[in-house]
Amino acid sequence: MSEILLSLKNVETRIGPYHILHGVDLDVPKGSATMLLGRNGAGKTTTVRTIMNLWRASAGTIHFDGRDITNLETPDVARLGIGYVPETMGIFADLTIAENMRLAAFSGKIDTQRLERIFTMFPAIKRFWLARAGTLSGGQKQMLSIARAIVEPRRLLIIDEPTKGLAPAIVGNMVPIFRDLKQSGVTILMIEQNFAFANAIGDHVAVMDDGKVVHAGTMAELADNEAIQRRLLGLSMASHQ
């Protein structure tokens, strides 16, 4: 049994008058990629925002490496080694890539060896180092958002739909990047709608519906069972290859 790095137990989240999460149970094994799947509106983004305490859990507990982080402030959650890439990417369009990267570093200074590794993973970051982030293509902006999230050492990387709106060639180029991150010891929790990409990256999967996890298992098991895909997701992975 893999060691669990992140664990949510019976987590509920309310946003104003809306009850979004209805008792989410989710385990993210250490050193692997867990894909969070589900129809639009199932509660996936609310789940990851609740983990980061951008939205406060109204019930339940969230543990990271055995520590209760349910009520920690967002900066304190990040300092534990959790990086977050929102669906909106979260970059500053009027700042240069260099300035975006320095802002993401806790001290404002980037470790030289770490930066060189980022340049190897994302050559465009080095090539456009002094360019304004707003001038980058969609794929380059996504690369910058991921690079910002790993500018500090991360034990867990939470990513919300990294392939959304990207061309297939760019999506294909991202597969080895995430595999490399896993090989380096980074645990990944990813929301993704591109099932072929999810299958290429994921080791484990949790499917959400109506604010709770309705299926959890290995990615391989889900990929091999079209009946479960259609029942839980409303379509098959084969139709999205």
C-alpha positions, 0 to 999 in steps of 0.5 A: 500500500502506497504511503498517503501524502494528502488525505481529505476526510468528509470535507464539506465546503460552502460558498455563500449560500451554496453547498458545493462539497458534500463530504469529499474523501480523497487520498493522494499516494506519495510519489505518484500522479492522481487524476481528479476527473468528473463532469463540469460542476462536479466540485473538482476546482472547489476541492483543490481550492479548499485544499489550498484554503483559498476557500475554507472547509466548513466540515471535515479534515485535510491532512498533509503528510500526517499534519492537519492543514484544514485551518492553515492560511494559504501562504502557510499551506504553500510553505509546507511544499505544496504548489498550486497552478490554477485554471486561470494560470495566475501569471502577471501579464504586465511583468516579465517572465523573470519578474513572475518567477522571482515573485514566486520564490519565497525570498525573491531569489531563485536557486541557480541550479533549480533555475537551470533545471527549469530552463531544461524542462521549459526552454521557452522560459529561458528564451523569453526571460525578459519578455512580458508574460502577456506576449506569450502564447497560450502554451508558453503561459501554461509553461510559465505557470507550472514553472512558477509553481516549482520555482521552490522545491515542492512535495505536492503539485496541484494543477487545475486543467493544464491542457485546457485550450492547448494545441495537441502538439503542445499537450503531447510535449507536456507528458514527459515534463510531468513524468519527469516531475514524478521521477524527481519525487514530486507528487501530483494531483491534477484536474484534467478533461483530456482523458488521453493525457490523464491516462498518459500521466496518471497512476491513480484516479478519483472521479467526482460527481455532485460534490463528492468522490464517487469512484477511486482506483487506478488509472489503468483500471478506469482506462480499461473499463468503458462501462465505468467511464460511461457511467461515471463520466458520460463518455468513453476515453476511446472517443477522446484519444 
